[in-house]
Amino acid sequence: MREEAATMKLYYTPNSPYARICRIIAIESGLGEMLELDWVGLRTPDSPVIPLSPLGRIPLLQDDDLVLSEARHICAYLDEKSGRRTVAPYGDWQAVAAEAQSLALLDVITVWSREMRRNEAERSRSLLEVADIQVRRGLAHQNAAVEAPEGKAPAGAPPISFDALCIVAALGMMQFYGLVPDWRESYPVLAAWSDAYDSIASIADSAPSQDALRPLTR
């Protein structure tokens, strides 16, 4: 059987947590071979993303003349392509609310990690203090909200959803940058929940890495 050529392109950086979510959902939904990955630099004037989207945000999905630049929208589009449901549908407001809490945690950790990439003298102490408080509140909320799955993947594999992957990506960034070093002891249910997800190949293979880290120049 002839392999189907990639029909969509995802512009990404490996350590972007938002792009990581899109990549995992594409793989788990069986769309990996349809998705061409293009690793681009961030905040560079010659970025190939800028002609497609003037703000140059990553991740960005291009499918013919359609350009999507928000992870949630990209994943909803991948859902439409695959027939799976990973993004909470409007109308199921409890699921949407839970998803929003997970995405908010990821947003705060992303801001915190970005600040930590600056020279120490340039970091905002007040921003770091507020981020620490917000993240710990978010972790406590998730520790009370999630249930540690029984067993590990593939046996008893936990469900793949945009909601869950926001938490996975948030914890991945948090660990990579050494934020909240005592989180496993402080939030044991969340730690067990995280371990089950980390045993899924697409999640383990897309974890942030030092090799993919680029300096923050702007």
Beta strands, then each sheet from edge to edge (+ up, - down):
strand 1: 8-12
strand 2: 35-39
strand 3: 60-63
strand 4: 66-68
sheet 1: 2+ 1+ 3- 4+
end
